[in-house]
């Protein structure tokens, strides 16, 4: 009986070993993943704050960028779009590291950049983990140490999901004029994309409560930017900024229209995100048309240069 059990155990271990060897041949590494910068003694560390646990961890820059690209951009996107995202994410991280005088460099999440560990990605991608990880890692390491600069300074490389056909000037969203973050055409963002236009329906009561207003709803004096995003809008007796309405009402973008239908408020948005910097879907559209990552970055970040930090 003991011999039979031993043979079963040996058989199981043989199968497991065979699978491990198979994965090594396919991917050239065992799980868990080694660092993308293993052996690089000059690797820059990024200190990350997890606000859910209030813990601060340290991760190598290139490993961090792999985690950001995996979390921020669909892995199905074109390789050149992933490369553009890698440079933008790396640039944003180093800008924050240089300008944030705290115990941490970046916050994990929408306040800075989304980020996922290998363990989290394994749960998300499951059997596609190895192929997806390799695709993202190749995009990141093919741009290793590259950042965007303006006048030899690392820029604040904002990016977002999808525009309404144009990006927005930085000063109209973040109250800071940045010469490299101007409004540019992004015609790759259009109605052919899923969820380009989305309609949200609220009750009048929920709408009024969200804005702190009362009475019959009147909408007037709409002012839009050149990028067709709402700058200000008068609702009843109050004038709201478009960015504040987006936040208060939970809207996908500041290109929206509001109408009243009986007891409901119907709000239709176009695009997704704050609109400043690189559109991720626009970047993928450019990549699909044959543009490389340098052309993508040059389009969305005006008059910038790509330089190596090494």
Secondary structure by P-SEA (a helix, b strand, c coil): caaaaaaaaaaaaaaaaaaaaaaaaaccccccccccccccccbbbbbbbcccccbbbbbcaaaaaaaaaaacccccccaaaaaaaaaaaaaaaaaaaaccccccccccccccbbbbcaaaaaaaaccaaaaaaaaaaaaaaaaccbbbbccccccccccccccccbbbbcccccccccccccccccccccccccccbbbbbbcaaaaaaaaccccbbbbccccccccccccccccccccccaaaaaaaaccccccbbbbbcccbbbbbbccccccccccaaaaaaaaaacccaaaaaaaaccbbbbbbcc
